[in-house]
Amino acid sequence: MDKQFFNRVVVLDAGLPGQTGRSWSGLRIGFEVEKLGDKTPDTAAIEVFNLNPDSRSFLSEPGTVVRLAAGYTGQGDSPPEVFMGDIRPESIVHAREGTDIVSRFEAADGGVKLQTTRLAASFAGPIGTRDLLREVAAKMGLDYAQLPDALPDQQYMCGYSIFGPVRESLDDIVQSAGARWTVQDGELVVTMDGEATIEVAVLLSPTSGLIGEVERMGTTAVRVTSLLNGRIKPRRRLQVESAGFTGIVRPTTVRHFGDAGWSPDFYTQAECEVVS
């Protein structure tokens, strides 16, 4: 196994947008992250052990955003990000368990923005699909990933107006271009329908994190399990090389499971479509 997969590290950052936040590492932090690769927000269930009273109060501030990074010290100074999203305030629970105080909460990637953002905005024409998507992402407070080269830059000669839920306007703009959208780690990600992102494929083999054998799920789908790898994302291609299966696959669902050293759970599982 590659030496980069040794010594776990988990870092949790939290704060209000635009303000100085806080960061915790060296504590016991457990998590389950689910990324579905569609318009459903990515979600995370996170637990942190033995935060002090001030930190517990800090997490409960309305509008708090969390960033979870996890990986191995051999991967460099900063572990890969596996999740970023808004804490759901109603989910926060602080409970004493023996000698520990465990803080548990749930978060959704862009969840608040996707569910609540409504706009009354007009964009002067002519404006193309690409510029329009960037403008809408900015209005939502989201970054945006690089758009696919194949995305048609349809021109709205008379401009474009949004009155109401932003997600409905995103549906209209993206579907008209034959594409799909999702929010991943605070970014608006657009891909052509049925295509992968333009990111470089992640190699997955027995020496680069693959655990066990590739599980076939019919003739066109597989399930792969690896050591925790935040680079594995929905729609980002994987180059799988194993004794029982070799090929390019496109993840449709990705789940990350982790615990900062107190549990054996520290792995990524992806359900994928076979591309070639």
Backbone torsions as a table, in degrees:
resi	resn	phi	psi	omega
1	MET	NA	138.6	179.2
2	ASP	-56.0	138.9	-177.0
3	LYS	-65.1	-12.4	179.5
4	GLN	-70.1	-14.3	-176.4
5	PHE	-98.8	49.7	177.4
6	PHE	-132.4	148.4	176.5
7	ASN	66.4	96.0	-178.7
8	ARG	-67.0	149.3	171.8
9	VAL	-143.7	134.2	178.0
10	VAL	-131.5	129.2	-179.9
11	VAL	-127.6	130.6	177.5
12	LEU	-116.6	120.8	175.3
13	ASP	-110.1	146.8	179.2
14	ALA	-148.9	151.6	177.2
15	GLY	170.2	171.9	175.2
16	LEU	-86.7	143.3	-179.1
17	PRO	-54.2	131.2	177.6
18	GLY	81.6	2.0	-179.8
19	GLN	-121.5	163.9	177.9
20	THR	-68.7	130.3	-177.8
21	GLY	-106.6	-161.1	179.2
22	ARG	-131.0	157.5	-178.7
23	SER	-135.8	137.8	178.9
24	TRP	-127.0	133.6	172.1
25	SER	-148.7	164.3	-177.9
26	GLY	82.6	-8.7	173.5
27	LEU	-91.6	166.8	171.1
28	ARG	-77.6	117.3	178.8
29	ILE	-128.1	122.1	177.1
30	GLY	-114.7	155.3	-177.3
31	PHE	-160.1	155.0	167.4
32	GLU	-134.3	121.3	-178.6
33	VAL	-116.2	135.5	177.7
34	GLU	-126.4	127.6	179.1
35	LYS	-125.0	118.0	-173.9
36	LEU	-97.7	-12.0	175.1
37	GLY	71.8	18.8	174.8
38	ASP	-130.0	-159.1	-177.1
39	LYS	-74.6	-8.0	175.7
40	THR	-70.3	129.1	-179.3
41	PRO	-60.9	140.4	169.8
42	ASP	-61.6	146.3	-177.4
43	THR	-129.4	158.0	177.0
44	ALA	-143.2	138.9	169.3
45	ALA	-111.2	120.2	-172.1
46	ILE	-125.7	142.0	173.5
47	GLU	-132.1	137.7	-179.0
48	VAL	-128.4	133.7	-176.6
49	PHE	-98.4	132.0	167.1
50	ASN	63.3	44.2	166.5
51	LEU	-70.3	148.1	177.3
52	ASN	-76.1	165.1	-175.8
53	PRO	-55.8	-38.4	-179.3
54	ASP	-65.6	-40.3	178.9
55	SER	-68.2	-38.1	177.4
56	ARG	-62.2	-40.8	177.6
57	SER	-66.1	-37.7	-179.7
58	PHE	-60.8	-41.9	-179.8
59	LEU	-63.6	-24.5	-174.8
60	SER	-86.3	-2.0	179.4
61	GLU	-63.7	129.0	178.5
62	PRO	-57.3	137.6	179.2
63	GLY	86.6	6.9	-178.3
64	THR	-69.1	133.9	177.7
65	VAL	-108.3	138.5	177.7
66	VAL	-117.1	148.6	174.1
67	ARG	-127.4	126.6	-179.0
68	LEU	-113.9	122.2	176.8
69	ALA	-118.9	137.1	-176.7
70	ALA	-153.0	143.8	178.9
71	GLY	173.1	-137.2	-175.0
72	TYR	-134.0	148.4	-178.4
73	THR	-61.7	-26.8	179.4
74	GLY	-70.1	-7.6	-178.6
75	GLN	-91.6	2.7	178.2
76	GLY	122.0	-173.8	-175.5
77	ASP	-67.5	-35.2	-176.6
78	SER	-119.1	124.0	177.7
79	PRO	-68.5	154.8	-179.6
80	PRO	-64.1	145.3	175.2
81	GLU	-73.3	131.4	176.8
82	VAL	-110.3	-14.9	179.6
83	PHE	-165.3	145.2	167.6
84	MET	-144.8	132.0	-179.3
85	GLY	-174.0	-176.7	-176.4
86	ASP	-92.2	131.6	174.3
87	ILE	-67.4	136.6	172.1
88	ARG	-86.7	105.4	-172.2
89	PRO	-55.1	-36.2	-176.8
90	GLU	-69.8	-12.9	-177.1
91	SER	-90.2	-10.5	-173.0
92	ILE	-72.3	127.3	177.3
93	VAL	-135.9	130.3	173.2
94	HIS	-112.8	118.0	-174.9
95	ALA	-131.1	140.8	174.6
96	ARG	-85.2	128.3	177.6
97	GLU	-129.0	100.0	-174.8
98	GLY	65.5	-122.6	179.2
99	THR	-91.4	-0.9	-176.7
100	ASP	-102.4	152.2	165.8
101	ILE	-111.9	119.1	-175.3
102	VAL	-107.9	124.5	176.8
103	SER	-101.3	119.3	-179.3
104	ARG	-119.4	141.1	176.8
105	PHE	-158.6	165.1	176.9
106	GLU	-117.2	153.9	179.6
107	ALA	-143.1	156.3	178.9
108	ALA	-131.5	135.2	-178.1
109	ASP	-75.4	107.1	-176.9
110	GLY	71.5	10.2	-174.1
111	GLY	-57.4	-49.8	-179.7
112	VAL	-64.7	-44.8	-178.6
113	LYS	-62.4	-44.3	-177.0
114	LEU	-67.7	-35.8	-175.4
115	GLN	-83.8	-28.6	-169.9
116	THR	-115.1	-20.1	-174.1
117	THR	-69.1	120.7	174.5
118	ARG	-125.0	140.8	-177.0
119	LEU	-127.7	149.0	166.0
120	ALA	-124.4	90.0	-172.3
121	ALA	-142.4	146.5	177.2
122	SER	-126.1	140.3	179.9
123	PHE	-118.1	120.6	-174.2
124	ALA	-65.8	142.7	177.7
125	GLY	-95.1	165.9	-4.2
126	PRO	-74.9	144.1	176.8
127	ILE	-139.8	135.5	-177.6
128	GLY	-90.2	165.7	-178.9
129	THR	-54.6	-43.4	-175.8
130	ARG	-64.2	-48.6	179.5
131	ASP	-66.5	-35.6	179.9
132	LEU	-64.7	-43.2	178.2
133	LEU	-62.6	-40.2	178.6
134	ARG	-64.6	-40.1	179.7
135	GLU	-65.2	-42.8	-179.0
136	VAL	-66.7	-42.6	178.3
137	ALA	-58.6	-42.8	179.7
138	ALA	-63.1	-40.5	178.9
139	LYS	-62.9	-29.9	179.7
140	MET	-86.2	-5.8	-177.1
141	GLY	76.2	25.4	-179.8
142	LEU	-107.6	148.4	164.9
143	ASP	-76.8	173.4	175.4
144	TYR	-137.2	141.3	177.8
145	ALA	-78.1	164.3	177.6
146	GLN	-60.0	132.2	-177.2
147	LEU	-79.6	148.4	-178.5
148	PRO	-66.3	144.0	-180.0
149	ASP	-59.3	-32.2	-175.4
150	ALA	-78.7	-4.9	-177.9
151	LEU	-66.9	118.3	178.8
152	PRO	-63.0	132.7	179.6
153	ASP	-93.2	68.5	-179.3
154	GLN	-59.5	134.9	-178.5
155	GLN	-96.8	126.8	174.0
156	TYR	-97.5	94.2	-170.9
157	MET	-64.7	-32.8	-178.8
158	CYS	-97.1	11.3	-179.0
159	GLY	86.6	-172.4	-177.1
160	TYR	-147.2	136.4	-179.7
161	SER	-121.8	142.5	177.0
162	ILE	-121.1	123.6	174.6
163	PHE	-135.3	98.6	-179.7
164	GLY	129.5	-157.8	-176.6
165	PRO	-60.9	130.3	-178.5
166	VAL	-64.4	-36.5	-176.4
167	ARG	-61.0	-31.8	178.6
168	GLU	-69.2	-37.9	177.3
169	SER	-68.1	-38.4	175.8
170	LEU	-60.6	-43.4	176.4
171	ASP	-54.6	-47.6	-176.3
172	ASP	-63.4	-47.1	-176.7
173	ILE	-66.1	-47.2	-173.7
174	VAL	-73.3	-43.3	-179.3
175	GLN	-65.0	-33.0	177.9
176	SER	-64.2	-24.4	179.6
177	ALA	-95.4	4.6	-179.8
178	GLY	71.3	34.6	-175.8
179	ALA	-129.1	-179.5	178.9
180	ARG	-133.5	156.3	178.5
181	TRP	-132.6	156.8	172.8
182	THR	-155.4	169.6	173.5
183	VAL	-115.3	124.1	179.7
184	GLN	-131.8	120.0	176.6
185	ASP	53.5	43.8	175.8
186	GLY	79.3	7.4	179.1
187	GLU	-114.6	142.2	168.5
188	LEU	-80.6	118.2	-177.2
189	VAL	-112.5	125.5	-179.5
190	VAL	-119.6	130.8	175.0
191	THR	-132.1	154.4	174.0
192	MET	-66.0	148.0	-176.1
193	ASP	-56.8	122.1	178.7
194	GLY	81.0	4.5	-177.9
195	GLU	-108.8	164.4	176.2
196	ALA	-87.9	170.1	172.4
197	THR	-70.3	170.3	-178.1
198	ILE	-87.7	6.1	179.0
199	GLU	-68.0	154.0	177.0
200	VAL	-63.6	139.1	-178.8
201	ALA	-63.9	146.1	176.6
202	VAL	-90.9	128.0	178.1
203	LEU	-79.5	130.9	178.6
204	LEU	-131.1	112.3	-179.0
205	SER	-145.7	171.9	179.3
206	PRO	-58.8	-23.7	179.0
207	THR	-96.4	-3.2	179.5
208	SER	-125.1	30.2	170.9
209	GLY	113.5	-15.8	-178.2
210	LEU	-61.8	132.0	178.6
211	ILE	-108.3	124.9	176.1
212	GLY	67.3	-158.5	-178.0
213	GLU	-97.7	154.6	174.5
214	VAL	-68.5	129.7	-178.4
215	GLU	-95.6	121.7	179.4
216	ARG	-80.4	137.3	179.8
217	MET	-122.8	57.5	-173.7
218	GLY	99.7	-166.5	-173.9
219	THR	-84.1	-19.6	-174.4
220	THR	-124.6	13.3	-178.1
221	ALA	-143.4	149.2	178.4
222	VAL	-139.9	162.7	172.4
223	ARG	-121.8	130.6	178.9
224	VAL	-122.3	147.9	177.2
225	THR	-127.3	135.2	-178.6
226	SER	-138.7	166.2	166.8
227	LEU	-57.5	151.3	-173.6
228	LEU	-48.6	127.4	-176.0
229	ASN	-146.1	101.4	-178.8
230	GLY	-68.9	-10.8	177.5
231	ARG	-77.0	-14.4	177.7
232	ILE	-82.4	118.6	-176.4
233	LYS	-137.2	156.3	174.1
234	PRO	-56.2	136.5	176.3
235	ARG	75.6	-6.6	174.5
236	ARG	-88.5	124.9	-173.2
237	ARG	-62.2	146.0	172.0
238	LEU	-117.0	135.7	172.0
239	GLN	-100.4	103.5	-174.2
240	VAL	-96.9	130.3	178.1
241	GLU	-132.2	108.8	178.9
242	SER	-146.3	172.8	-178.2
243	ALA	-64.3	-37.7	-175.2
244	GLY	-94.8	-13.7	-178.7
245	PHE	-156.4	133.2	173.3
246	THR	-135.2	129.4	179.7
247	GLY	167.8	-179.7	177.5
248	ILE	-100.7	129.6	179.4
249	VAL	-128.1	159.3	179.8
250	ARG	-121.8	111.2	-179.0
251	PRO	-62.5	137.4	173.2
252	THR	-106.4	-31.0	177.4
253	THR	-136.6	132.5	179.3
254	VAL	-128.7	133.8	177.1
255	ARG	-128.6	131.9	175.9
256	HIS	-111.1	131.8	178.5
257	PHE	-123.4	130.6	-178.1
258	GLY	-155.5	158.1	175.5
259	ASP	-153.1	134.4	-172.1
260	ALA	-76.8	55.4	169.2
261	GLY	106.3	-13.5	-176.6
262	TRP	-95.9	-7.1	-178.8
263	SER	-138.4	151.5	179.1
264	PRO	-69.3	-14.4	-175.9
265	ASP	-67.6	116.2	175.6
266	PHE	-166.1	71.1	-173.5
267	TYR	-149.7	166.9	178.5
268	THR	-122.8	136.6	177.3
269	GLN	-125.9	133.7	-177.9
270	ALA	-133.3	132.6	170.6
271	GLU	-96.3	131.3	-166.5
272	CYS	-134.8	151.9	168.6
273	GLU	-91.6	138.1	177.5
274	VAL	-79.5	124.7	179.7
275	VAL	-94.6	-45.3	179.6
276	SER	-159.3	NA	NA
